Amino acid sequence: MACYHRPDANTLQALKDMANTLRIHSITATTEAGSGHPTSCCSAAEIMSVLFFHTMKYKAQDPKNPNNDRFVLSKGHAAPILYAVWAEVGYLNVDQLLTLRKMGSILEGHPVPKLAFVDVATGSLGQGLGAAAGMAYTGKYFDKASYRVYCLLGDGESSEGSVWEAMQFASFYKLDNLLAIIDVNRLGQSEPAPLQHKVEIYRKRCEAFGWNAEVVDGHSVDELCKAFWQASMVNGKPTAILAKTIKGKGIEGVEDKENWHGKPIPKDKVEEVIKAIKAGIQKSKKLTPRQPVENAPTVNIENIKLASPPKYKHGEKVATRKAYGVALAKLGHSNDRVIALDGDTKNSTFSDLFRKEHPNRYIECFIAEQNMVSVAVGCCTRDRTVVFASTFATFFSRAFDQIRMAAISESNINLAGSHCGISIGEDGPSQMGLEDLALFRSIPTATVFYPSDAVSTERAVELAANTKGICFIRTSRPENTIIYKNSEVFEIGKAKVLRKTDKDVVTIVGAGVTLHEALAAAAQLAEEDVYVRVIDPFTIKPLDDKTIVCCTKGTKTKHIITVEDHYYEGGLGEAMVAAVALDPSIVVHRLAVSGVAYSAKSAELLEKFEIDATAIVKTVKDIIGNKE
C-alpha cells in the first residue's frame, strides 16, 4: 500500500501563502465591485490553495483539456476565489479580477461557462454535486480515464435535498474518483446553518449515505494535503471531507460574525485588512499545478444519425413514447457516446429498449429527477457524451431549477417526457404532463419537439442529438396512426401541412394526439363539404409561424384553431397567439385543457375537456356560422 509523504516545510508555507494571496484577491475584487461574498471566499482559502496548487492535476493554460481533473464550485457565490486561483496560475490577468461583476466583464457574480475553467454554472445552491457526480460517472465508466472530480460545497446548501440525491447516486455507483469538500463555516446567509460546527453529525450523515468521510481543520494546509491524498487511495466509494472553517477567516472583526454574508469590506477598511493578511505571507516557494495523466480517449459526437431509417407501415398504430425508445437504441448503435438516463420509468418511457441493447451506457437514476438532470448536465460537459434523460413529462417540473441552470450552463442535454396530457387516461392528474410545454418554452436555449407519429418521433430524436442547447421531446401514451412516409424529412422550426385545398375555411393546428383528432375532424367536415387546413408544427419552439400564417391567410375566414393536450397557459395556443400578435387580420381560437383532470378513459377525457374531433368540428362550424 502506498505511503503518505508529508509535504516539506517550504511547500506547506507556500500553500499558506497562497491561501492568503487568494484571500487578498477576493477581498480586493469584491470591494472594488461594491458587492460579492468575501467572507465565503475567505473560509475556503486553504481548501482552494491545496486543491489547485498541490492536489489537482491540470493544464493551467488549457482548462478544457479532457485529461484535466474537474472542479465544481457548488457554493457559487464564492466565485471571486475561483477567479483568483486562475489568475495565480496565469490563465487570467490579475488586473482582470478588478472587473468582477462589472458590465462587459467575463467575471460574473457566480461562475458561468463563458469561462473555459467553468464546466457548469452554479449559484442556485445544491446542484453542483449532482453535476460533479455526472462528470465522475463519465470519467470512471465511459472515459475510463485517470482524471478525478472535486466539488466544493457550502454547509448551508447541504439542507437541499438535491445534495443527498447526489450523495446517494455517487455511493450507489461507487464513484471513488469523486471528492466532495463541505466548507463547514457555520454561518448561512441570514443566520447560522442548522448544524453550525457540528462536523461529526455531517460525517455520520455522509457515512450513512455510503461515503468515506473525514473531518479536518479546514484552515490547516497540512491536514488538507493528507486528507486529499487519503481520498485518492479509497476504492469503491466517494469521499467527503468535512472541513471545519471560520467564515471571514483572516478579516479582523469579521471572522465568525453574523450579518457579513454577501457584503464587501468597506473601502475605508480594506487597506488595513489587506495589510494584516500580507504580514503572514513569507513568499517562500513558487507553486505550480501538477500535470494530468493523458489517457482520456478522443471523442467524436458530431453528425450522429439513426443506424437505420424508420420502418413503419402506413396506417399502423404506434405510441410515440415507444418510437422514442426505438430511435434511442438506434442512435446507440450509431455512436458509442450516446448514453441514456432514466428515473425508474424506463419500462414506460421505453428507454428500456436502449438499456437492453447498450447496458453499459444506460444510467438508472431512480426516483430522483432533480439529480438525474444534474447528472445529465455533468455527463455531457466537455462534449464527452450525448445525453438523453427520460421520465414522465410532469416530473420534469420537479427539476425545473436544474433545467433552468442547465441553460445557464450552456448544456446540450436532451430530455424526453412521456405520458403528456390527459390522454394518458386512468392514471389521473398527478401523472399528466400538462405544464411541460410552458416550462420548456420559458427556457431560452430550449428546442421543444412535439412529434405526432412514430416516424416524426424517430427523426426528432435524431435531430435532438445534433442540436445545441436543451432539447425536450414530448411523447404520448396512446398508440397513434402512422401518418408520415418513412422517407419524410423533418427540420427544426418547419411545420408540415397535412391537409390543404382551395376551399379551406380555417386552419387547425394540433400536435401529438390532438393532431389525429384534427385529422379526424377534417375528414368528418369534408363529408359535409366543409374544408379545413391541418398543420403539424413538429416543434413548438421554434414555431413555424411563417408557414402557419401563410396557410391561414389563404383560408376564407383567416381563423386558426389550436388544439392541445396541455393547459391553456404557456402551451401551443399561447405560442400561436404570440406568433400572430402583430397581424390583426388573424383570429386564434384555442382549445386546451381547463382545470384539473381526473381518472377516466382517454377518449372520455378528450371529450370532456373539448379537445377531441367533436369539439373541433363544433368550433369550425361556430366560426363559419358567425361569418355567414
ChimeraX attribute file (.defattr): number of C-alpha atoms within 10 A of each C-alpha:
attribute: neighborCount
match mode: 1-to-1
recipient: residues
	/A:1	4
	/A:2	6
	/A:3	8
	/A:4	12
	/A:5	9
	/A:6	13
	/A:7	14
	/A:8	9
	/A:9	11
	/A:10	14
	/A:11	19
	/A:12	20
	/A:13	20
	/A:14	22
	/A:15	32
	/A:16	24
	/A:17	23
	/A:18	26
	/A:19	26
	/A:20	24
	/A:21	23
	/A:22	27
	/A:23	30
	/A:24	25
	/A:25	25
	/A:26	32
	/A:27	28
	/A:28	24
	/A:29	28
	/A:30	25
	/A:31	23
	/A:32	21
	/A:33	17
	/A:34	16
	/A:35	16
	/A:36	27
	/A:37	26
	/A:38	32
	/A:39	29
	/A:40	31
	/A:41	28
	/A:42	31
	/A:43	29
	/A:44	32
	/A:45	31
	/A:46	26
	/A:47	26
	/A:48	24
	/A:49	25
	/A:50	24
	/A:51	20
	/A:52	24
	/A:53	22
	/A:54	22
	/A:55	19
	/A:56	22
	/A:57	21
	/A:58	22
	/A:59	19
	/A:60	22
	/A:61	14
	/A:62	12
	/A:63	19
	/A:64	19
	/A:65	18
	/A:66	25
	/A:67	23
	/A:68	25
	/A:69	25
	/A:70	25
	/A:71	24
	/A:72	27
	/A:73	27
	/A:74	31
	/A:75	27
	/A:76	25
	/A:77	24
	/A:78	27
	/A:79	26
	/A:80	32
	/A:81	29
	/A:82	23
	/A:83	26
	/A:84	25
	/A:85	24
	/A:86	19
	/A:87	19
	/A:88	20
	/A:89	17
	/A:90	13
	/A:91	18
	/A:92	16
	/A:93	14
	/A:94	17
	/A:95	10
	/A:96	15
	/A:97	25
	/A:98	20
	/A:99	18
	/A:100	27
	/A:101	21
	/A:102	14
	/A:103	9
	/A:104	9
	/A:105	12
	/A:106	17
	/A:107	21
	/A:108	19
	/A:109	20
	/A:110	21
	/A:111	29
	/A:112	23
	/A:113	16
	/A:114	16
	/A:115	16
	/A:116	14
	/A:117	22
	/A:118	20
	/A:119	28
	/A:120	29
	/A:121	26
	/A:122	26
	/A:123	19
	/A:124	17
	/A:125	20
	/A:126	25
	/A:127	32
	/A:128	30
	/A:129	33
	/A:130	30
	/A:131	31
	/A:132	34
	/A:133	33
	/A:134	28
	/A:135	34
	/A:136	33
	/A:137	26
	/A:138	23
	/A:139	26
	/A:140	20
	/A:141	13
	/A:142	20
	/A:143	22
	/A:144	14
	/A:145	20
	/A:146	17
	/A:147	25
	/A:148	24
	/A:149	24
	/A:150	25
	/A:151	22
	/A:152	25
	/A:153	26
	/A:154	28
	/A:155	27
	/A:156	24
	/A:157	19
	/A:158	18
	/A:159	15
	/A:160	12
	/A:161	15
	/A:162	25
	/A:163	21
	/A:164	20
	/A:165	23
	/A:166	28
	/A:167	24
	/A:168	20
	/A:169	25
	/A:170	27
	/A:171	22
	/A:172	16
	/A:173	18
	/A:174	19
	/A:175	27
	/A:176	24
	/A:177	28
	/A:178	29
	/A:179	28
	/A:180	26
	/A:181	26
	/A:182	28
	/A:183	24
	/A:184	30
	/A:185	27
	/A:186	24
	/A:187	26
	/A:188	21
	/A:189	13
	/A:190	10
	/A:191	13
	/A:192	18
	/A:193	19
	/A:194	14
	/A:195	16
	/A:196	16
	/A:197	19
	/A:198	12
	/A:199	20
	/A:200	14
	/A:201	11
	/A:202	22
	/A:203	18
	/A:204	15
	/A:205	14
	/A:206	23
	/A:207	17
	/A:208	13
	/A:209	17
	/A:210	20
	/A:211	26
	/A:212	22
	/A:213	24
	/A:214	22
	/A:215	19
	/A:216	18
	/A:217	18
	/A:218	25
	/A:219	21
	/A:220	18
	/A:221	27
	/A:222	22
	/A:223	16
	/A:224	24
	/A:225	21
	/A:226	16
	/A:227	20
	/A:228	23
	/A:229	16
	/A:230	15
	/A:231	22
	/A:232	16
	/A:233	14
	/A:234	13
	/A:235	13
	/A:236	16
	/A:237	21
	/A:238	27
	/A:239	30
	/A:240	27
	/A:241	26
	/A:242	25
	/A:243	27
	/A:244	24
	/A:245	25
	/A:246	25
	/A:247	27
	/A:248	28
	/A:249	23
	/A:250	21
	/A:251	22
	/A:252	12
	/A:253	10
	/A:254	16
	/A:255	16
	/A:256	20
	/A:257	15
	/A:258	16
	/A:259	14
	/A:260	21
	/A:261	20
	/A:262	16
	/A:263	16
	/A:264	22
	/A:265	24
	/A:266	13
	/A:267	12
	/A:268	9
	/A:269	10
	/A:270	18
	/A:271	12
	/A:272	13
	/A:273	18
	/A:274	19
	/A:275	11
	/A:276	14
	/A:277	17
	/A:278	15
	/A:279	9
	/A:280	14
	/A:281	17
	/A:282	13
	/A:283	13
	/A:284	14
	/A:285	14
	/A:286	12
	/A:287	16
	/A:288	13
	/A:289	16
	/A:290	16
	/A:291	14
	/A:292	18
	/A:293	14
	/A:294	13
	/A:295	13
	/A:296	18
	/A:297	13
	/A:298	8
	/A:299	15
	/A:300	14
	/A:301	15
	/A:302	12
	/A:303	11
	/A:304	19
	/A:305	20
	/A:306	22
	/A:307	16
	/A:308	11
	/A:309	14
	/A:310	21
	/A:311	11
	/A:312	16
	/A:313	14
	/A:314	13
	/A:315	11
	/A:316	12
	/A:317	16
	/A:318	19
	/A:319	21
	/A:320	34
	/A:321	28
	/A:322	25
	/A:323	25
	/A:324	32
	/A:325	26
	/A:326	22
	/A:327	27
	/A:328	28
	/A:329	25
	/A:330	24
	/A:331	25
	/A:332	23
	/A:333	17
	/A:334	15
	/A:335	20
	/A:336	16
	/A:337	22
	/A:338	25
	/A:339	27
	/A:340	30
	/A:341	26
	/A:342	30
	/A:343	22
	/A:344	17
	/A:345	18
	/A:346	21
	/A:347	12
	/A:348	17
	/A:349	29
	/A:350	23
	/A:351	29
	/A:352	24
	/A:353	21
	/A:354	26
	/A:355	23
	/A:356	11
	/A:357	14
	/A:358	17
	/A:359	13
	/A:360	12
	/A:361	21
	/A:362	21
	/A:363	19
	/A:364	18
	/A:365	24
	/A:366	16
	/A:367	15
	/A:368	21
	/A:369	26
	/A:370	26
	/A:371	32
	/A:372	31
	/A:373	33
	/A:374	28
	/A:375	30
	/A:376	33
	/A:377	30
	/A:378	30
	/A:379	26
	/A:380	24
	/A:381	25
	/A:382	15
	/A:383	15
	/A:384	23
	/A:385	26
	/A:386	27
	/A:387	25
	/A:388	27
	/A:389	26
	/A:390	31
	/A:391	25
	/A:392	26
	/A:393	27
	/A:394	23
	/A:395	22
	/A:396	25
	/A:397	18
	/A:398	12
	/A:399	19
	/A:400	18
	/A:401	15
	/A:402	25
	/A:403	25
	/A:404	19
	/A:405	23
	/A:406	26
	/A:407	21
	/A:408	20
	/A:409	21
	/A:410	20
	/A:411	26
	/A:412	27
	/A:413	30
	/A:414	27
	/A:415	27
	/A:416	24
	/A:417	22
	/A:418	29
	/A:419	26
	/A:420	27
	/A:421	32
	/A:422	32
	/A:423	26
	/A:424	23
	/A:425	23
	/A:426	14
	/A:427	15
	/A:428	17
	/A:429	17
	/A:430	13
	/A:431	19
	/A:432	26
	/A:433	27
	/A:434	28
	/A:435	20
	/A:436	27
	/A:437	27
	/A:438	18
	/A:439	18
	/A:440	25
	/A:441	20
	/A:442	13
	/A:443	19
	/A:444	13
	/A:445	20
	/A:446	24
	/A:447	25
	/A:448	28
	/A:449	29
	/A:450	25
	/A:451	29
	/A:452	28
	/A:453	27
	/A:454	31
	/A:455	28
	/A:456	27
	/A:457	29
	/A:458	26
	/A:459	24
	/A:460	26
	/A:461	29
	/A:462	21
	/A:463	20
	/A:464	27
	/A:465	25
	/A:466	17
	/A:467	17
	/A:468	16
	/A:469	21
	/A:470	23
	/A:471	27
	/A:472	29
	/A:473	26
	/A:474	30
	/A:475	30
	/A:476	29
	/A:477	23
	/A:478	19
	/A:479	16
	/A:480	20
	/A:481	19
	/A:482	22
	/A:483	19
	/A:484	18
	/A:485	14
	/A:486	18
	/A:487	10
	/A:488	10
	/A:489	10
	/A:490	17
	/A:491	13
	/A:492	20
	/A:493	19
	/A:494	19
	/A:495	21
	/A:496	15
	/A:497	17
	/A:498	13
	/A:499	17
	/A:500	16
	/A:501	11
	/A:502	11
	/A:503	14
	/A:504	22
	/A:505	23
	/A:506	25
	/A:507	30
	/A:508	28
	/A:509	25
	/A:510	28
	/A:511	26
	/A:512	28
	/A:513	29
	/A:514	25
	/A:515	28
	/A:516	22
	/A:517	23
	/A:518	30
	/A:519	22
	/A:520	17
	/A:521	23
	/A:522	22
	/A:523	18
	/A:524	16
	/A:525	19
	/A:526	13
	/A:527	9
	/A:528	8
	/A:529	11
	/A:530	18
	/A:531	24
	/A:532	28
	/A:533	26
	/A:534	27
	/A:535	24
	/A:536	26
	/A:537	29
	/A:538	27
	/A:539	25
	/A:540	27
	/A:541	24
	/A:542	17
	/A:543	22
	/A:544	20
	/A:545	19
	/A:546	14
	/A:547	16
	/A:548	26
	/A:549	19
	/A:550	11
	/A:551	20
	/A:552	24
	/A:553	16
	/A:554	18
	/A:555	21
	/A:556	16
	/A:557	18
	/A:558	19
	/A:559	22
	/A:560	30
	/A:561	23
	/A:562	28
	/A:563	31
	/A:564	28
	/A:565	28
	/A:566	26
	/A:567	23
	/A:568	20
	/A:569	16
	/A:570	18
	/A:571	24
	/A:572	30
	/A:573	26
	/A:574	15
	/A:575	21
	/A:576	23
	/A:577	18
	/A:578	11
	/A:579	16
	/A:580	17
	/A:581	13
	/A:582	9
	/A:583	10
	/A:584	7
	/A:585	12
	/A:586	16
	/A:587	17
	/A:588	18
	/A:589	17
	/A:590	20
	/A:591	25
	/A:592	24
	/A:593	23
	/A:594	12
	/A:595	9
	/A:596	12
	/A:597	18
	/A:598	15
	/A:599	15
	/A:600	17
	/A:601	15
	/A:602	17
	/A:603	14
	/A:604	15
	/A:605	22
	/A:606	26
	/A:607	13
	/A:608	14
	/A:609	17
	/A:610	20
	/A:611	26
	/A:612	27
	/A:613	24
	/A:614	16
	/A:615	20
	/A:616	25
	/A:617	19
	/A:618	13
	/A:619	17
	/A:620	24
	/A:621	15
	/A:622	11
	/A:623	17
	/A:624	15
	/A:625	9
	/A:626	7
	/A:627	9
	/A:628	5
